């Protein structure tokens, strides 16, 4: 059974006197443990699709089956409860609290999700995830003290802290340079391979989509193609082949009174 099954999904919005048809009969299956990349131009419907998949919005019509259960008609409270238990989110802009440490940012879903874990267990779970994404030495750093790639690693750890089965990533490399993008895609590939998490990633970059196992193209609110990735990019191998960063080291200032 597919983890996700979408059947004739439609979503319309009213903008003034105009009705916008964002999804127009979209159907899609996502198998458990797969890495599906959804690509499409601006206005194609991919962001609306992400909101429906994440239970942030309801379709106007059609059916959304999550683990065989039709969640299309769930009210706000039922969607929020299921979202907290089953789904993790990674966004383009990280959405971290600026004056809060990396460790505390990762712990937040445990505090607001109704899971009464003892503080020691919360700390241990958050620490373990930060170590898993390579930030074990940055636990006490705030977002301002971290690079963009490190902030996205914190966001990934936060998305995993409730142990979701589905990870939704909305343009997770959109604000990152090429090298850091490879590092983030390596983490996502590793999550699928080692933890069996299902990843659905939204992107407009076709080279990023090649890190997944399937590429689904959306246009005008419909799936226009759904193909397996034949020559899948290996992010770990690409990262290993990258040249080391050349860091500029500023000379130490001369001591006071030193001779010219």
Buried (B, 14 or more C-beta within 10 A) or exposed (E): EBBBBBBEBBBBEEEEEEEBBBBBBBBBBBBBBBBBBBBBEEEBBBBBBBBBBBBBBBBBEBBBBBBEEEBBEBEEEEBBBBBBBBBBBBBBEBEBEEEBBBBBBBBBBBEEBEBEBEEEEBBEBBBBBBEBBBBEEBBEBBBEEBEBBBBBBBBBBBBBBBEBBBBBBBBBBBBBEEEBBBBBBBBBBBBBEEEEBBBBBBBBEEEBBBBBBBBBBBBBBBBEEBEEBEEBBBBBEBEEEEEEEEEEEEEEEEEEEEEE
